[in-house]
């Protein structure tokens, strides 16, 4: 049986941001945008917020766009809806590779 990957601080912050967006409060996203280690390295992490092309206006779309806005990044449009990868895995994988390569 495969084990799930560890939950990172960035993932926790992203989930908190989406949850807070839904509840109307504003999350603290500073852990995603700065840290003493990043200042030393002078490099921000590459964060991609994906949005399903067919999810326009849905809860997942609004939360993801709010997170992207808080982080100061443009959301990446990916094929399909909220879970586009099983809808068309080949198109999804192709677009995801393009987005990650462009980063």
N, C-alpha and C positions, 0 to 999 in steps of 0.2 A: 504494500500500500504506500502510495506517495504521501509525503508529508507536506503540509502547507509551508510556504516561505515565511520567514519571520516578518512581523508587522513592523515597519519602519516608523520613525518619528514623522517623516513626511506624509506617510499614509494616514497616520492618526490625525495630523493637522488637516489634511485634505478632507477626511471624513467629517471632522469637526466643523470645517468651513461649510460643507454642504448642509450639514444638519443645522448649523446656525442660520444659514441663508433661509432654510425652510421655516425656522422659528422667528425670523425677523431680527435676530441679534447679529452683531458684527464680530467675527472671529479675529483672533490675533494670528496673522500669517507671518509674522516676523521670523519664526524659526525656519520658514521655507526660503526667506529672502536674504538672511544674513546670519552670520555666526563668527566667532573669533577664528575658527579654523578656515572658513572661507575668506576672511579678510587677509589671513596670512598667505593663502594660496592665490588670492586675487582672482577668484573664479567662482561664479555662481553656478549652482547645479542646473542642468538642463531639465526643466519641468515641462511636460506636455500635458495639457488638459484636452482630452478627446471628447468630441460631441458627435453623436449620430446624426447623419444628414436628415434622417426621417423622424427625428425626435423634436423638431422645432416646436417650441412653446410648451413642451411637456415638462414635468417637474424635474426630471434628470437633466434636461437641456438648460433650464433656468439656473439650477444649482451649479452646474459645470461652468456656465458662462459667468456667474457671479464669482466663482473661485478664480477663474482666469482673469477677470477684471481686477480682483484684489491682488493677484500676483503680478499684474502688469504684462500679461502674455495674451496672445491671440489664441482662441481655442482652435484645435485642429479638427476639421470636419472629416469624419470617417464614414464609410459606406454603411447603410442600414440604420436601424433605430438604436434604442438603448443598449441592446445586446447584438450589435451588428455582426460580430464574428461568426455566430452559427448560421446567420441568414445567408451570407455569401463569403465563406472563409477565404477564398482566393482573392477576391477584390479587397477584402478587409486587410489581409496580410500585405498585399501589394501597396496599398495606401499607407499603412502603418510603417512599412519600411521606408517609404518616401519621406514621411514626416520625421522619422527618427534620423534619417541620413541628412536631412536639411538642417537639423538642429545644431 
